[in-house]
Amino acid sequence: MKELSGKTKVYGLIGKPVEQSMSPAMHNAAFKDLGIDACYVCFEIENNNVKKALDGIVALDIKGVNVTSPYKQKVIKYLDKIDPVAKKIGAVNTIVNVKGKLIGYNTDWLGLVYSLEKHMSLSKKKIVILGAGGSARGIVYGLKKKGAEIIILNRSVSKARKLAKEFNVEYGGLEELNNLSGDILINSTRVGMYPCLNVSIATKKQIQNFSIVFDLVYNPIETKFLKLAKEAGCKTIDGLNMLVYQGLVAFELWTGKKPNFNLMYKKAKDKL
Ligand SMILES: NC(=O)c1ccc[n+]([C@@H]2O[C@H](COP(=O)([O-])OP(=O)(O)OC[C@H]3O[C@@H](n4cnc5c(N)ncnc54)[C@H](OP(=O)(O)O)[C@@H]3O)[C@@H](O)[C@H]2O)c1
């Protein structure tokens, strides 16, 4: 971040809670690196103030915001326009303020796709996704778009079924992992997230049937699930990759400039 001036443009994050967010560290580093006179700050918003917050973005000419839990669905009804992909996914994590009109996008799915495509092409790959919550929706959309064969396994099978039917993919309960193998195994559940560090959504025996193992959980960076995957000889990818890529795409939507991934990753990791 440059020294603030009368011309400094403001970007930010809305959600609740936001104080642990790594987004200010990575975006402010990218602004500084690219010599952009802008800053990124966090706004903790109460549930009944979401509309007022969006009106405030326009009134204060805040140029863009990220949206985090629990408002990724709620903001949709207050936007002037929504990108068709974000509409299909049903969640917005990035808003661009174009001359007072708020346009919603979803960059989470690209975060996952870019993280995986660094390691292998996704076309025709067999991918098992554990979890059927908010983040799984974007993942299923992105992987299906890339031509992967997807199976969703979830604790509540009814939720897996609902998501699977919508995207025309296979589904089942978590226990079905015992009988499955594939190219990529993804944890999109909350299991293993701080402070419950010593738990994994899958056993080493189940994990060892996959080549690449990806955990959306990024706090801690190396979850128990990823530790077991390493022990089983799988290639592992941590959730910070996805977080940084979704931020990188949001940054491009706001500024038209491509930030440095490694710099943003390092700043986010330092913050953790
Ligand atoms: N790396 C990134 O950029 C990124 C982006 C988005 C999210 N995330 C992370 O992804 C995780 C999920 O987020 P979300 O928004 O999808 O959450 P969510 O909508 O609340 O969904 C939570 C999922 O976790 C499952 N689950 C929770 N506790 C479980 C348990 N004890 N055993 C088995 N399954 C359990 C739920 O299963 P049921 O349906 O049975 O309840 C559901 O499928 C979070 O840790 C979040 O921080 C990371």
The ligand as a MOL file (V3000), in Angstrom:
LIG
                    3D

  0  0  0     0  0            999 V3000
M  V30 BEGIN CTAB
M  V30 COUNTS 48 52 0 0 0
M  V30 BEGIN ATOM
M  V30 1 N -9.5130 -22.2660 0.4550 0
M  V30 2 C -10.5050 -21.4530 0.1500 0
M  V30 3 O -10.3510 -20.4980 -0.6360 0
M  V30 4 C -11.8510 -21.7130 0.7300 0
M  V30 5 C -12.9980 -21.1390 0.1320 0
M  V30 6 C -14.2530 -21.4400 0.6960 0
M  V30 7 C -14.3440 -22.2580 1.8290 0
M  V30 8 N -13.1970 -22.7730 2.3750 0 CHG=1
M  V30 9 C -13.2550 -23.6730 3.5430 0
M  V30 10 O -14.0570 -24.8020 3.1850 0
M  V30 11 C -14.7210 -25.3100 4.3380 0
M  V30 12 C -16.2090 -25.4900 4.0310 0
M  V30 13 O -16.7980 -24.2330 3.7930 0
M  V30 14 P -18.3280 -24.1160 3.3100 0
M  V30 15 O -18.5900 -22.6600 3.1120 0
M  V30 16 O -18.6200 -25.0560 2.1940 0 CHG=-1
M  V30 17 O -19.1130 -24.6220 4.6200 0
M  V30 18 P -20.6180 -25.0740 4.7680 0
M  V30 19 O -21.4710 -24.5300 3.6820 0
M  V30 20 O -20.9860 -24.7820 6.1740 0
M  V30 21 O -20.5600 -26.6910 4.5450 0
M  V30 22 C -19.9050 -27.4620 5.4900 0
M  V30 23 C -19.7330 -28.8920 4.9640 0
M  V30 24 O -18.9540 -29.5800 5.9580 0
M  V30 25 C -19.6380 -30.7730 6.3430 0
M  V30 26 N -19.3140 -31.0480 7.7250 0
M  V30 27 C -19.2410 -30.1560 8.7580 0
M  V30 28 N -18.8810 -30.8050 9.8930 0
M  V30 29 C -18.7210 -32.1150 9.5530 0
M  V30 30 C -18.3440 -33.2730 10.2830 0
M  V30 31 N -18.0570 -33.2150 11.5960 0
M  V30 32 N -18.2420 -34.4410 9.6220 0
M  V30 33 C -18.5280 -34.5180 8.2970 0
M  V30 34 N -18.8790 -33.4640 7.5520 0
M  V30 35 C -18.9820 -32.2760 8.1780 0
M  V30 36 C -21.1070 -30.4650 6.1180 0
M  V30 37 O -21.8260 -31.6710 6.0330 0
M  V30 38 P -23.4150 -31.7110 6.3300 0
M  V30 39 O -24.0730 -31.2260 5.0780 0
M  V30 40 O -23.6930 -33.1270 6.6180 0
M  V30 41 O -23.6650 -30.8080 7.5110 0
M  V30 42 C -21.0290 -29.6810 4.7910 0
M  V30 43 O -20.8960 -30.5640 3.7090 0
M  V30 44 C -14.4220 -24.3190 5.4690 0
M  V30 45 O -13.3570 -24.8390 6.2330 0
M  V30 46 C -13.9560 -23.0570 4.7430 0
M  V30 47 O -13.0510 -22.2910 5.5020 0
M  V30 48 C -11.9670 -22.5140 1.8490 0
M  V30 END ATOM
M  V30 BEGIN BOND
M  V30 1 1 1 2
M  V30 2 2 2 3
M  V30 3 1 2 4
M  V30 4 1 4 5
M  V30 5 2 4 48
M  V30 6 2 5 6
M  V30 7 1 6 7
M  V30 8 2 7 8
M  V30 9 1 8 9
M  V30 10 1 8 48
M  V30 11 1 9 10
M  V30 12 1 9 46
M  V30 13 1 10 11
M  V30 14 1 11 12
M  V30 15 1 11 44
M  V30 16 1 12 13
M  V30 17 1 13 14
M  V30 18 2 14 15
M  V30 19 1 14 16
M  V30 20 1 14 17
M  V30 21 1 17 18
M  V30 22 2 18 19
M  V30 23 1 18 20
M  V30 24 1 18 21
M  V30 25 1 21 22
M  V30 26 1 22 23
M  V30 27 1 23 24
M  V30 28 1 23 42
M  V30 29 1 24 25
M  V30 30 1 25 26
M  V30 31 1 25 36
M  V30 32 1 26 27
M  V30 33 1 26 35
M  V30 34 2 27 28
M  V30 35 1 28 29
M  V30 36 1 29 30
M  V30 37 2 29 35
M  V30 38 1 30 31
M  V30 39 2 30 32
M  V30 40 1 32 33
M  V30 41 2 33 34
M  V30 42 1 34 35
M  V30 43 1 36 37
M  V30 44 1 36 42
M  V30 45 1 37 38
M  V30 46 2 38 39
M  V30 47 1 38 40
M  V30 48 1 38 41
M  V30 49 1 42 43
M  V30 50 1 44 45
M  V30 51 1 44 46
M  V30 52 1 46 47
M  V30 END BOND
M  V30 END CTAB
M  END
